[in-house]
C-alpha cells in the first residue's frame, strides 16, 4: 500500500482505515494532508477488498482544524489558483460509506472533515466547533452547508456566528453524531461497527448511500423515482441472487460485490 506523510492507512476485514497522523499539531489539516486523504479514499473506493472506510485521528485530537500558518498570508488570487477545495470535493464523490470516529478537538476544518463522513461516532469527551469567525474568516470546505442541513438554519447560525464549542452530548441531541462511545473504547467500537457494516453486500451499501444523498437534495417524488431505479438495479447483481437464495436456504449469505 502507498506510503503517506501525514496519514496512516490499512485494511482490516473489509474496512479501509485512515488515521490522521500530525499528532504534534493536533492533526491540523494542511493542503498536502487533505490531498493524501482524498487520494487514499478514492483508492479504497476502487478496491474490492474494501467495503467501508473508517476515518479517525491519532493522538489527543481528531483535528484542531486547518493549518493556519499555511494559509494566513495567502491572497484571494492565490487561493483561487490553488483550488484547494477540489480535493474536498473528491471526498464527497466517494461511493462507499465513510464512517468517522472522532475524539478530542473536532474544530474548523476538522469539523468539516467529520461532517464529510456518512456516519459519525464520537467519544463522550469530544468537542466540536467552527471558530473561524474569530479569525476573521468562515468555513470554506462545506461547513456552513452541511451543518445547516443537519441542524437547521437558526442553530447553525448560532454556532457559526459565535464559534462556541459544542459538547458531544449536544452533538448527539442535534443529530450531528450517530453514537457516543467512551474514549478508551472508541477505536475498538468504531472498528467493530465498521466491520459490521462491511459484512453487508457492497452494492447495496453503495446504492443505499446514493439514494439517501439524493433524498437530501430532491423532492419526495423525485427521490422515490431515484430509489426505485437503484432498487431495480440491484436485481441485476449476483449478491441479490445470493442473498435471497441464502434466506430461502436458511444459511449465511456470501456476498462478493458482484
C-alpha positions in Angstrom: 0.0 0.0 0.0 1.2 3.5 -0.8 3.0 5.4 2.0 1.9 8.8 3.0 3.5 11.6 5.1 0.5 12.7 7.2 -1.8 9.7 7.4 -1.6 6.0 8.3 -3.6 3.5 6.3 -4.6 -0.1 6.5 -7.3 -2.6 5.5 -8.9 -4.9 8.1 -11.8 -7.2 7.4 -13.4 -5.1 4.7 -12.6 -1.8 6.4 -10.2 0.7 4.8 -8.7 2.6 7.7 -7.4 6.2 7.5 -5.7 7.7 10.6 -4.7 11.4 10.7 -1.1 11.5 12.0 0.2 15.0 12.6 0.0 14.5 16.4 2.2 17.3 17.4 0.0 19.7 15.5 -3.2 18.1 16.9 -3.8 16.8 13.4 -4.1 20.3 11.9 -5.1 19.9 8.2 -2.7 21.2 5.7 -3.3 21.0 1.9 -1.0 18.1 1.4 -2.8 16.1 4.2 -6.2 16.7 2.6 -4.8 15.6 -0.8 -3.5 12.4 0.9 -6.9 11.7 2.4 -8.7 12.2 -0.9 -6.2 10.0 -2.7 -6.5 7.0 -0.4 -10.3 7.3 -0.1 -10.5 7.2 -3.9 -8.2 4.2 -3.9 -10.4 2.5 -1.3 -13.4 3.3 -3.3 -12.0 1.2 -6.2 -10.6 -1.6 -4.0 -12.7 -4.8 -4.0 -11.2 -5.7 -0.6 -12.8 -2.6 1.0 -16.5 -2.1 1.6 -16.4 0.7 4.2 -13.9 3.5 5.0 -13.2 4.4 8.7 -11.6 7.8 9.3 -10.0 8.6 12.7 -7.2 10.6 14.2 -4.2 9.6 16.3 -3.1 11.4 19.4 -5.1 13.8 21.6 -7.4 15.1 19.0 -9.2 14.2 15.8 -8.2 17.5 14.3 -7.8 21.0 15.6 -8.7 22.5 12.2 -6.9 23.9 9.2 -3.2 24.7 9.3 -3.4 28.5 9.9 0.3 29.1 9.4 -0.1 27.7 5.8 -2.9 30.0 4.8 -2.5 33.2 6.8 -0.5 35.1 4.1 -2.5 33.8 1.1 -4.1 36.2 -1.2 -7.5 35.9 -2.9 -5.9 35.2 -6.3 -3.5 32.6 -4.8 -6.4 30.7 -3.1 -8.4 30.8 -6.4 -5.5 29.4 -8.4 -4.7 26.8 -5.7 -8.3 25.5 -6.0 -7.7 23.7 -2.7 -11.3 22.7 -2.2 -11.2 20.4 -5.2 -9.6 17.8 -3.0 -12.5 18.1 -0.6 -14.9 17.6 -3.5 -13.1 14.3 -4.3 -14.1 13.1 -0.8 -17.7 13.9 -1.3 -17.9 11.9 -4.5 -16.8 8.6 -2.9 -19.5 5.9 -3.4 -18.7 3.7 -0.4 -19.8 4.6 3.2 -17.4 6.7 5.2 -17.5 6.3 9.0 -15.8 8.9 11.2 -14.6 8.2 14.7 -13.7 11.4 16.4 -12.3 12.4 19.8 -10.8 15.5 21.5 -10.9 18.6 19.4 -13.1 18.5 16.2 -12.6 22.1 15.2 -12.8 24.1 12.0 -11.6 22.1 9.0 -11.6 19.0 11.3 -15.3 19.5 11.9 -15.8 19.9 8.2 -13.9 16.6 7.6 -16.1 14.9 10.2 -19.2 16.3 8.5 -18.0 14.8 5.2 -18.4 11.4 6.7 -21.7 9.5 6.3 -21.9 8.2 9.8 -20.1 9.7 12.8 -19.1 8.1 16.1 -17.7 10.4 18.8 -16.0 10.0 22.2 -18.1 11.3 25.0 -15.4 13.9 25.7 -15.2 15.2 22.1 -15.8 18.9 21.4 -16.9 20.4 18.1 -16.6 24.0 16.9 -16.4 26.3 14.0 -14.1 29.0 15.4 -13.3 30.6 12.0 -15.3 33.7 12.8 -12.8 34.7 15.5 -10.0 34.6 12.8 -11.9 37.0 10.5 -12.9 34.2 8.1 -15.6 31.5 7.8 -15.7 27.8 7.0 -15.0 27.1 3.3 -15.0 23.3 2.9 -18.7 22.8 3.3 -19.2 23.6 7.0 -21.9 26.2 6.6 -23.8 23.9 4.2 -23.5 20.5 5.9 -24.1 21.9 9.4 -27.2 23.8 8.3 -28.7 20.7 6.6 -28.1 18.7 9.7 -29.3 21.1 12.5 -31.3 23.8 10.7 -30.7 27.4 9.9 -31.0 29.0 13.4 -28.9 26.6 15.3 -26.2 26.5 12.6 -26.1 30.3 12.6 -25.7 30.4 16.4 -22.7 28.1 16.3 -21.1 29.7 13.2 -21.5 33.3 14.4 -20.3 32.7 17.9 -17.7 30.0 17.4 -19.0 28.3 20.6 -17.9 24.8 21.4 -20.5 22.0 21.1 -20.3 19.2 23.6 -20.6 15.6 22.4 -23.9 15.3 24.2 -25.4 18.2 22.3 -23.9 17.0 19.0 -25.8 13.7 19.6 -29.0 15.6 20.5 -28.7 17.7 17.3 -28.1 14.6 15.2 -24.6 15.6 14.2 -23.2 12.3 15.5 -24.8 8.9 15.5 -23.4 7.4 18.7 -21.3 8.4 21.7 -18.6 6.0 23.0 -16.3 6.1 26.0 -12.9 7.5 24.9 -10.9 4.4 25.8 -13.3 2.2 23.7 -13.7 4.5 20.7 -11.2 2.8 18.4 -12.3 -0.7 19.2 -16.0 0.0 19.0 -15.7 2.1 15.8 -13.8 -0.7 14.1 -16.4 -3.3 15.2 -19.2 -1.0 13.9 -17.4 -0.5 10.6 -16.7 -4.2 10.2 -20.4 -5.0 10.9 -21.4 -2.8 8.0 -18.6 -4.1 5.8 -20.3 -7.6 6.0 -23.3 -6.3 4.1 -23.5 -6.6 0.3 -21.2 -3.9 -1.1 -23.5 -2.9 -4.0 -26.4 -2.4 -1.6 -24.2 -0.2 0.6 -23.3 2.0 -2.4 -26.8 2.4 -3.7 -28.3 3.0 -0.3 -25.8 5.8 0.3 -26.5 7.1 -3.2 -30.3 7.1 -2.6 -30.1 8.8 0.8 -27.8 11.5 -0.6 -30.4 12.1 -3.4 -33.1 12.5 -0.8 -31.3 15.4 0.8 -31.4 17.4 -2.5 -34.6 16.4 -4.2 -38.4 16.4 -3.7 -40.1 13.3 -2.3 -41.4 12.3 -5.7 -38.0 12.7 -7.4 -36.4 10.8 -4.5 -38.9 7.9 -4.9 -38.2 7.6 -8.6 -34.4 7.6 -7.9 -34.8 5.0 -5.1 -36.8 2.7 -7.4 -34.1 2.9 -10.1 -31.5 1.8 -7.6 -33.8 -0.9 -6.2 -34.3 -2.4 -9.7 -30.6 -2.1 -10.5 -29.7 -4.4 -7.6 -31.8 -7.2 -9.2 -29.0 -7.4 -11.8 -26.5 -8.3 -9.1 -25.2 -11.7 -8.1 -25.4 -10.5 -4.4 -29.2 -10.2 -4.8 -29.5 -13.7 -6.0 -27.1 -15.0 -3.3 -28.9 -13.0 -0.5 -32.4 -14.2 -1.4 -31.2 -17.8 -2.0 -29.4 -17.9 1.3 -32.5 -16.6 3.0 -34.6 -19.4 1.5 -31.9 -22.0 2.3 -31.6 -20.7 5.9 -27.9 -20.1 5.7 -25.5 -17.2 5.9 -25.0 -15.4 2.5 -21.6 -15.0 0.9 -21.6 -11.5 -0.7 -18.9 -10.7 -3.3 -19.9 -7.2 -4.5 -21.0 -8.5 -8.0 
